[in-house]
Each structure stands twice: as C-alpha cells, then as structure tokens.
Amino acid sequence: MKRALVIGGGVGGLSASIALAQRDVAVTVCEASPFFGGLASALQLGATRFDGGPYILLDPVGLEAAFEALGISIAALELCRVDDVYVVEREDAPPVRFFGSLDRTVEAWERDHPGQGLKYRAFVAEMTRIHRALTPLQTTARPSPLALVRAGALRHAPFLLRSLASVLARAGFSPAIADAVGIWTHVAGQPLARAPSPLALVPAMIHGPGCFVPARGVAAVSEAVTARAREVGVQLRERARVARICVEHGRARGVELVTGERLDADVVVSDASGLSTLLELAPVPPRARAALAALPLQSPGLAAYGLTSTSDGGPYLQFRLVPENAEAPCRLVVRPAALPRAPPAETHPTRIVAPLAHEVAERLGATGQGELLDAILAEPWVRDRVSSFHELARRVPASWGQRHVLYRDSMNPVMTARFMRQGRLPHRVDGVEALYQVGSSTHPGQWVSFCLLSGLYGARAAAAWLDGERA
C-alpha cells in the first residue's frame, strides 16, 4: 500500500485522511494537540460543553455533499435550523435584525429602516442568482477565468473583482445596514473595503438553504469526521507535533516529529496553517517566502465561555458594533439557549467574543489581550445581555496559539479581496513534489463545510499523484 502522512487533525486534515483511506492508502494523522478537530473542536468545562470555535453552519449544501463523499450520514448531526439568526446593534442607528424568513426580515427593516427592506429584497434576489451561477466553482480545486466560462458565469466576473464594500454600496444600503450585512467580515477583524465580494452571498444562503446548528453544537461535525477516520482505518496520533517536513531531492518523503522520530510516506498532506507549512515546516525559495510572509493574518480574537441565567428567546447571535473603538470595534454574544431545541435549564452556556485585528493582538501581547477582554466583559451592553455571567474559561490569541499550535497566533491569512482573486493557497505546493495542503488557507477553505471540501480536493490531487507513481 502507498502511505500518506497528514499533518494536523483539523477538519480539513481529517477529511483528507478519510478520502485517501477510501482509496486504499495507508494514512497516519499527526496532531500536535491531545485532541482532534482543530479550531472546530469542543471545549468541555466540567459538565458544560461549548463550541470552542465556529458557532453556526452557513453552508448546509456543501456540508451534506462533503459528508456524502466521506461516507458519513448527516442525519447524525441532528441539524437545527436557526430562525432568529442575528441582530446587529450600534449607538447611531436602530438594531438590524436577520431572520431565516426573508419576508420577516424585510418587514422588520421597513419598520426600523424605511426603504432599506425593499432594497434588501432586491439585493437577496440578485445575490441568489449570482450564488447559483458560482456554486460550481466550489467543486473546482483552483477556480480560474476558464472555470467561470465553463460554469456559464463569466458575466459575474465584475462582481468577483469588486470589494464587499463596493457591492453593498451599489445596493444602496445605509452605512448601518451595510455593516450589518457585512458583519461576517467584521468577525474576521477587517473592514468592508478589504473584504471579498463573495461575502455578499451570505444573505442568499441565510434565506435559501438556511443557517443550522447541530444538536450538540458545531463541534459535532469534527467529532463525526474523527469517528469516521477511525472507522476507515486511519491511524490517529495525538501529541505528535511535526518539527519539519523531510524533503529530499525536491520531493516530500515524510516528516520528523519534535521528539526526533521520523515517519516516512509516499505523500504528505498538511492541514497545519498554510503559512506554518510553507514558512516553518517546508523549504520554500526566499522569493516565495517573502511574498507569503507579507500576507495579512487573521487573529482568533478574544472569547469568554461561561454560564448565564438569561433564558429568553431572541436572536441566536447578538452583535454590537463600536466603530469608534479602534482596538475592538465588534462584540458578539453567542446564545445556544435561544435555539429551538435548547433544553430547559437554570443556567445556559454562553460565549462572548470580540474579534481583533492581528496587528492589534500582536501589539497588545498576552497581558494586554487579557486586560482588553476584562474591559469588554465589564461594558454595560455586555452585562445587559449576559445576566449573572459566570466565567468558566477564556481564550485570547496567545492562548489560542498555544492550544492549537498556530502560526504567530493566527488562524490563517485574512480572506481579502486580493487574496481570494489569487486563488488563496493552492493544494499542490509549488517546488516540492508530493506535498499538498488542505484546510482554511486553501480553496475553498474558511468555513467548516469548506474545510471538509478542501480536504477532499487536496486528497484527490494527492491520490492522482500516487496513481501516477503506481503507473
């Protein structure tokens, strides 16, 4: 049997390992942490379980397609559709509420933001048409202008060349509405002007396929994939941190662990951070290193996990924008108790999140990051929405980086408009034969479902190379 070595047991790496094992490749996954699932894994604090990272599924269609390819039943997730999705609040405008129902959303907007609801309905219709036309590109490992032609979507090339800010401005939205529609880029700690246009497609997904949360949280996705990897015979090694990728005569031959142990393989697939792979683990030419090192990074931000007595309904996600706060202009309260299937209880798990720009996180350092989180937790808006909050744990970029072995305490390069147009990081590593990348830095990357798909595409490319070796 051919042998594959997968670096990192995140969602993308586990997906790739399953796909390779299904092709009769002997696969070993080396995970530095004592758990699998990466940033999508659960955080268990006593009897209380939290989603450590992602908190909502915005692409159920992609998730189902990936699960089907991996031989996993999506029914096991017990997906719960989120009807009262999110609200965005700020000082200078009424709240902006998003429901799964487009009619209900438009009605709320026309009441609180006259004229904006009708513009939003037209905007969603346009984004739905574009989303439908661009969907085939999600199954292309590296989209190109030719892929647009083949999909019959060349007319949407101008859309892809614009920034998110430009797309929202063309829709005629007020600044408050534009920020609310583009809230997902605020979560990444970047302004609308730098974000790519495809983030404007999120409303088409919210009001179309819908938003979902598994009964046991988004971490149930990584747990299902981990279980499937074991089922198909993948060897999962935790606490096995890779020190370097062994490259001989321009070809990856395996890895060396920090313990000095060497593991040989015919092909290496890395689910470590794309920049960690290329700048710390593999030999990359100096010119390429300089270009990679210049990519802007995304911070995992600040997070506090705790229990609150708040149990009323309302939006699952509550955002507040504070544009005048240069360090942390966005806050988010994640409220699983607001979901339809939430079990009755006296206290409920609640997460408070504050995205940070990576440069701010690095400037503050670990001490400053903790102090900023303390200040945010003391804000009146936060206290009003998490009554009797009892903090159980917290994560700042420094502790995220230590827990998940992150490159410069970052998740991946920020998905700017320019980075997206360049195709993000390719699955096949240029200049090193038999080395492939999967995960959030690659296409399609970023979301949980996209990381699963990325693992499939990276495995497909690696398997094709192995088939060539057999031939």
Beta strands, then each sheet from edge to edge (+ up, - down):
strand 1: 3-7
strand 2: 26-30
strand 3: 42-45
strand 4: 48-51
strand 5: 79-81
strand 6: 84-90
strand 7: 93-99
strand 8: 212-214
strand 9: 235-237
strand 10: 242-248
strand 11: 251-257
strand 12: 262-264
strand 13: 267-270
strand 14: 297-298
strand 15: 302-308
strand 16: 317-321
strand 17: 330-334
strand 18: 348-354
strand 19: 390-395
strand 20: 412-413
strand 21: 435-437
sheet 1: 9+ 2+ 1+ 13+ 21+
sheet 2: 3+ 4-
sheet 3: 5+ 8-
sheet 4: 7+ 6- 16- 17+ 18- 15+ 19-
sheet 5: 10+ 11- 12+
sheet 6: 14+ 20-
end
